[in-house]
Amino acid sequence: MAASTFTFSGFSTPEELDPLGIWDLVISPVVPYAAGSDDRGLIWRVDHPTSSREAETALLAQRAKVEQWEYSLDAAARRLADLSPVTSYALGFGAPEAELLAQIAALQSPVLSYGLGEAATAAYHEVYEQANALLLQFKRLIHHFARIETATRGVSVALTAVDWTGDYETVWLDGATASDMGLHLEAVRLALESRHALLRLISVVTSGALSLTLKASVPGGQVLLLPAVYNYVRSILKELERQRPSEPVRTGRLGTVEAGYAWNAGPGSGS
C-alpha cells in the first residue's frame, strides 16, 4: 500500500530539504511578497492513499517527530550558547564547532582568510547572498501563517486557512465523512506544530548569530554569520538524530468530530 505523502510549498532552505525531516519541500521560484500579488503563501498538504488506520498512524508518527525535534532544538541552542570564539579555539571541539569557529575567524580577519581583490569580493558576495536568501525565507515563514490541505488519493478533501489572530476557515468537499474530518484536524495540528518548530529554529539561528557577533566582535556579523550558524544548527540536529534511539510509533484513534462542530463555520470560528 502506498504511504501518505506530506508536502510543504512556499518555503525553501539552502539544502532544499525540510530541516525537521517532516515534509517534502516543493521548490518553486519565490517572488518577494507584495500587496496584490498572486502569492499563495505557505501550504502544507497531506495526501493519503485511503482514509484508514494507516493514515492515522502516519499522522501520529509525524507529530512524534516534531516533538523530538523540539527537544533537539533546545539542545542545539544550549551548545550554541556555550560556544565562545574568544576562549574556545584550543579546546578541541568537534567538527560542527570547528567549522563554525573557522567561519567566525574568516569574518574576523577577512584579508588573511580571503585575500584581496576579486577573490575576496566574490567570497563576501557569496556569504552575503546566502544570508539574504535565508532572511527571505525566514520572513516568509513569519509573515504567512498557514494553509493546510488534505486529500485522499489525490482528491482534495478539505482546506483550512489560519490567520495570525487564530481564526480559521475550513472548506470541505461535499460528502466529507467524520473520518475525513478527524484526519484533517490532525493534519492541521501537525502543520501548526511544524511551523512552531521552524520558528524555533529561526529563533535559535538568529539569536545565536547575534550572540556570536557580540562575543567575536565581527562587524555586520549577525547577518553574515546566519549561513554558518544555520549550518551548525543543522549539523547538531543531524548528530542528535543519529544518536536518538528508535521509538515505537504511537497508535490510537484520532479525535472524533462531533455533530455540529464548528469546522464548517466561517472566519472567526476558531479559538
N, C-alpha and C positions, 0 to 999 in steps of 0.2 A: 504494500500500500504506500502511495506517495506520502511524503511528510508535509506538514504545514510549512508555509513559507512566511517569512517576516521581512518586510522591506521598508526602507526609510528613504524618502526622497526630499530634495531641497536642502540637503546638508552634505558637506564633504569634509575630508581630512587629508593630510599630506599622503597618507598611505592608501587612501580610498577604501578604508575599512572602518566599520563601527569600532571605536576604541573599546567598547564594552563587549564586543563579540556577540551581541544580541540580534542585531538587524543586518540585513544585506543592504548596503547603500546603493541607491540608484543614482549614478553620477550623471549630471546633465549640466550644460552651461548655466551659470548663475549670474543674473543681472542684478546689480545693486537695487535695493528696494526703492521705489519712488511712488508717490501718490498717483493713483490712476493706472499703475502698471498692471500687467497680467500675471503678477507673481502670486502663485497659489500657496506660497509659504512652505511649511514643513508638513509632510504627510506620512503617517505611519499606516501600513497596510498589512493585514494578516489574512492570508488565503488558506483555507482548509480544504482538503480533498473531500471531506464529508463532515457534517456536524455530529461528531461521535465522541466517545470517551477518549480516543486517541487525540482529538483536537484539544480537549480539556487538559490532558496530560502535557501536551506540548506547551500550552499557555502557562501552566503552573511551573514547568521546568524553566521557562524563560524568566519568569518572575523570581525564581530562586536564584538564577544567575545574577540578576540585578542586585539582589540583596547581598550576594557575595562580593560584588564589585564595590558596593558602598563601603564595606569593611576594608577592602584593599585600598581604596582611595584614602581612607583615614590613615592607613599605614604609610602610604606614599607621602602624604602630607607631613607626617611626623619625621620621616627620613629627610625630606627636603628642608624642613625647619631646622634640623640638627646640623645641616651642612654649612660649613663656614669656609669660604675661599681663603680667608686670611690665615687660618691655622691648620688647614686640612691637607695641604699638598704632600706632606711626608707621612701621612698616617696609613697609607696602604689601602685605600678604599677599593671596592670592586669596580667592574667595568662601567656600570652606569654612572657612578660618581666620578670616575676618572675622566670619562668622556665629557661630562658636564663641566668639570673644572677646567678641562682643556679649552672648551669654548669660552669660558669666562676669561681665561688668561689671554686668549686671542683678542678679545674685545678690550682688555686692559692694556695690551701692548700691540696695537694693530700694525705698526710698522715692522716689528720683529716677526709677527705672525704672517702677515700678508705681503710685506714688502711695500714698494712704492709703485706709482704709475697705474697702468691699465689693469694689471692683475689684482691689485688691492681694491681698485674701484669696482671691478666685477665681483669680487668676493663679498664686499659690503653690500652691493646691489642685490646679490642673491639672498643674503641673510635678510635684508630689508623686505624683499618681495615675499619671502616665506613668512615673515612676521605679519605683513599686511594680509596675506591670504588667510592666515589663522584668525586675525582680528575680524575679517569679513564674516567668516563662519560663526565666530563667537557672537557677533552682533545679530546674525540671522536667528540663532537659537534663542537669544534674549528677546528680540523684537517680536518674533512669531510665537504663538502658543502651540496649539495642537489641532490637527485634523486627523481623525482615526477612522479608517475604513476596514470593514471586514467583508470577506467574500467566501463563498463555498463553490469549489470547482470553477473559479474564475468569474462567478456571477456575484456582483456586489449585493450584500445583504443589508448593510447599514453604514451610515456616515455620521460621525459626531464631530462637531466643531466646538472647541472650548476656547473661551477668551480669558483675558487677564483678570476679570472680576470673578471668575469661577463659574460664570453662567455657561450654559451649553445648549446646543440644539442638535437633535438627532433625527435623521430621516431614515425611515425603514422601507425595505422592499415590501410590497403588498404580500401578505401571507406569511410574514416572518413568524416563526414559532417561538415559544418560550425558551427552547434550547438555543436558537439563534440569538435571542436577546441576552441570555446568560453568557454565551461565548463573546458577544460583542462587549458586554460590560467588563469582562476580564481583559479583553484586548485594550480597552480604554485605560484600565488600571496599569497594564504593562507599559503602554506608551507614556503615560504621565510619570511613572516611576523611572523609566529610561531617561526621560527628559530631565528629571531631577538629578539623576546620576551624572548626566552630561554637564549640567550646570555646575555640579560639584566639581567635576573635572576642570572646568574653566576656572572656577574659583581657586583651586589648588595651583594651577599653572600660573595664573596672573599674580596671585599673592606671592607665590614662590619666586617669580621673576623679579617682583618689586623688592622682596627681602634680600635676594642675592645682589641686586643692583646696589642697594644701600651698603651691604656688607663689603662688596668688592669695589665700590666707588667707580662704577662703569658709567660714563656719560651716555644718556639715552639708552641705558641698558635694559630698562623694563620692556621696551618694545623689541630691541634686538635680541634679548635673551629668550623671548617667547618660544621660538622653534626649538632651542636647545632644552629648555625646561619641559616643553611638551614631550619631546623625545625621551627625556629622562623619566618622566612620569609613566609614559607608555612602557618603557623598559622595566620599571618596577612592577607594573601591573602584570606584565607577561611573566616575570620572575615569580611573583606570588601565585599566579595561576598554575605554573608548573609544580609548585610546592603544595598546592591545595589538594587534600585528599578527595577522592570522588565520593559523592554523597548520593544516596538513593533519591530518585525523583519523587516529590510529593504527589500523592494521588488523592482523589476525593472529588465529590461533586462541587461544581461551581455554584455560587449563589443563584437562586432562582429568582425570577422576576414575577412579582405579584400582579394580579389583575389590577389595572388602574394605575400602575407605576408610572411615574411622570416622565419616562424617557421619550414618550411621543410628544411631549409638550414643546412649546417654542422657547425662544431665548428667555433666560431668567428662571428656567425651571430647575437649574442645578443648585446645589448647596454645598 
